[in-house]
């Protein structure tokens, strides 16, 4: 019998709703329906009465839910004992990340981890990728988010892909799909950050195109603001460009370009248990594997 199915039954019973239960469990409504159907098939009884006013436990469902609650509580006690042995009650997890990943990727993941392990102290530093690497080398942080690839001194795992997009002033008529010829008519405001800028320049060269650069700017928010004021176009990773104001149009490149975002730890080093558990959060594996 699947513990997660019992948790699903209890959550549906608590809310009287499949959709609300799905939101709390962070799964799709169809996954909730499948879990309940599988449990009912396994037990050979109907556990929930469905109707226009929601879902409620049947009489036998109420009796089974009582035992299900005891089983779930016992499982929680087992998990707690195991977590204590693994060092996940107390301790700390120090994370460093470049800004756009820290802003758009990490907050929900840290929240998910902290709900499961509230006694682990989590810290987050925003650094450029070179700074993240240095912090890992010096032992100032346990885990970093960086664009991949990195050198062999780091062990890395891919966690996301981020498309480079073209940002254009909002008042210009722009076709849905851009050609290299259309892009060649623009002067660009580039990010004054070696890895992003090098990726864009290399992409242009690879396709035999000339890149006209009007400005190189340190802050991504300044670049987006300058595009909105009609001072040029830009090419940025989508996460870096967010939030995109109304005065800016977004288009894909004629040939797609992505950056790979990964988690990194120092290779051949000892790491606290929280690092590997947080990697499960990032990769949606282990305790944090998600149902469809």
N, C-alpha and C positions, 0 to 999 in steps of 0.2 A: 504494500500500500504506500502510495506516494505522500510524503509529508506535505509537500507544496499543495497537493490537491485538497488535503484537510484544511490547510490555511486558507485556501480559496473558498471552501465551503463556509468557514467561519466568517470570512470577510463579507461574502454575499449575504449571509444571515444577519450580520451586524447592520449593513446598510439597506438591506431589502432591495438591492439593485445590482445587476450584473455590470452595468457601465460604471457606477461609482466604485465598485470593488476593483474593476480593472484599473481605474485611476490610482487608487491607493496602492495596488500591487505593482504598478508601473508595467503592465502588460496590456495586450490588446483584449477587447471584449470577447473576440472569438476564442482566444486562449483560455479565458475564464469559462466560457461555455463548454469547451472541449474537456477541461479539467473536471467540471461537474458531471458531464455526461460519462466520462471514463470512470469516475468514482461510483456513480449510480449503476453502471454496467457491472463493475467489479462486485458490488455488494448485492446487486439484484433487487434493489428497492428504489423507490422515488424519494429523494431527499428534500427537494424543493418543489413547491407549488408555484408555477408561473402564471401570472395574470396581468391584466391591464394596470393593476396598481403595484406591480413589482413582483418580487420573489419572496416567499416566506417558507420556513421549514415546515415539512409535513410532521405529523406526530412521531413517526419513526425517525425522521430527520432530526427532531429535537433531542431524542434520546441518544442518537449517534453523535450529534454535535457536542453533547456533554463529554463523551469519551474522547472525541477529537480534540477538544480543548485541553484535556489532561495529557494527551499524547504530544501535542504541540508544546505545552509547557515543559514536559520532560525533555523533549528535544532541545528546547532553549537551554535547559540546565546542562545537558550534555555539551552543547556548543560552548557554553560559558566555561565549563571545565577545560575543554580543549583549547579555547582561546587563552585562558590563563597559562596553560602549559606552553603555548606558542608565544607568550609575551604580548598579547594584544589587549590586555587590560592594564592600562598605564603605558608609559613610554611616549615616544614622539616620532613624528614623521615629518621630515623637512624636505619641501619641494621647491624647485626653482623652475621658472618657465619664461619664455619670451612672451611679450605683452598680449598678442592676439589670442594665443592659446590659453593664457592665464585668464583672459576676459571671457572668452566664448566657449572653451572646452572644460576647464577645470572646475568651476564653481559647482555644477550639479554633481560632478564625480566626487568632489570632496564632501559635499552634503550627504551623498549616498554612503560613503565610507564612514562618516562621523555618526550617522544614525545607527549604523551597525556596531561601531566601536567608539562610543562616546568618550571613553577614558583615554584614548590615544590623542595626544596633543598634536595638531597639524599646523604647520606654518607654511607660508607661501611667499617666495621672493620673486619679484619681476626683474629679470636681467636679460640682456641680449644673449644670443646663443653662445658667443664666446665666453661671456660671463658665467653662463650656466655650466659650461665645460670646466672653467677654472674653479668654480665653487665645488663641483664634484671632485676634482683632483685634490683640493685642499680639505676635503671632508666637511665642508660647511653645510652641505645639503646631502640628502640620501638619494634623491631621484630628481631627474630633470626632464623637461619637455623641450625638444630641439628639432629643427628640420633635419631630415636624414638625406644622405648618409653622414656618419661621423667616423672618426679614426678608430682603429682596432683597440685602443685603450678603453673603449666603452662598449658595453653590451647593450644592444638596442632592440626595441620592438615597435613595429608600426602600429599606430593607433588611429590615424585619420589621414585623409588626403584633402588638400585645399587647392582649388582651382585659381589660377591667375586670371583676372578679368580686366577688361578695358573700361576705364572710367572716362566719360565724355560730358562736356557741359550740356545741361538740360535743354537749352534753347535750340541747339543744332538739330536739324532733321537727320536722323541716323537710321540706316537700314537695320533690320533684325539681325542679319548675318554680315559681318565685316569681311572685306578682302584685304590682302596686303596692300594693294594699291590705294584703297581708302585710308588705311592706317598711315601710309607714307605722307599723307597731306597734313598730318598733325605733328606738332612739337609736344614732347612729353616731359612731364614732371615725374622724376624717378625718386625712389626711396634711397636715401643716403645710407644704405646698409649693404655691405659687400655681397652677402649671399643672395639676397633678393635681386639686387641690381645685376649681379653677374649672371643669374639664371635668365633674366630678361634679355640681356645683351647677347648671351650665348644662343638663345632661342632665335633671335633675329638673324644672327650670323648663320646659324644652321640652315635657315631657309633663304639665305642670300638677300636679306633685306637691310636697308639703311635705317638706323634709329636716330632720329633728331631729338636731342635732349636740350630742353630750355632751362630746367632747374633740377638740382639735386637737393632734396630736403630731408632733414633728420626725422621729423615727426609725421607719422602717417595721417593724423587728423589735419595737419596743415596742408598736406597734399590734397586731401579730399576737399577742403575748403577752397583751395586755389582752383581746383577743377570746377567747382560750383560757381566761381567768379569768372569763368571763361578764360583763365590764364594758360590753359593747355589741357592735354589729356594725360592719363596716367595708366600704368599697368601695375596692379597690386594683387596679392593673394586676397581672395574674397573675405576671409576672416579679418585680415588687416584693414580692409576698407570699411568694415562695419563700425558704427552705423552709417548707412549711405543716405544722405539727405535727398529731399525731393528734387533739388536742382542738379542732380547728377544722374546720368544714364549709364547703365551697366550692360556690357556686351561681352560675349565670349571671343577669344582669339580665333583667327582663321584656322590655326592648328593648335589644339589644346596644349596647355602647359600646366602642370601641377607641382606642388611641393608636398613631400611626404612628411608628416609630423610623427615623431616617435618619442617614446620614453627611453631614457638612458640612465644606466648606473655604471659606476666604475667597475670594469671587469676585474676578475681575480681579487675581489675584496669581500669582506664579510658584511652582510647587510641585515638590519633588524627585520623581524618577521613582518612588520607593517609594510615594508617595501613590497614584498611579494604579494601581500593581500591587496595593496593598492593597485598593483599591476593587474590583478584580476578585475578590479573595477574598470581600469582603463581599457582592458581587452575584452570585457564582458565574459570572463571565464570563471571557473571555480564556483565559489559561493555566489558570484554575481552574474552567472550565466543567465541570459534572459530567454524566456519562451517567446515564440513567434507571436 
